[in-house]
Amino acid sequence: MEPLEPPVNDLQTVVPAMSLNPLDWLALVLLIIGGINWGLVGIARFDLVAALFGEGSGLSRAVYVLVGLGALYTLYLAYRIAGSHRA
């Protein structure tokens, strides 16, 4: 019987390194902002984006659109990450 190998603690060994480009990071930041905002809406009925930029203002709507586009791009990013682990 072969001895068991110790568990690997090095994340780079378990998950191959994948570099994220600036657009990837921007999408992730927008997704976090949207998640925090929706969390505040759900917990405290407080829309931080509307409070900062005005309810229904063009700037608020722009932030909502950017967060939505960031979420869609993050779907692509997840697909890319999953594909890099299959190879």
Secondary structure, 3 states (H helix, E strand, C coil): CCCCCCCCCCHHHHCCCCCCCHHHHHHHHHHHHHHHHHHHHHHHCCCHHHHHHCCCCHHHHHHHHHHHHHHHHHHHHHHHHHHHHHC
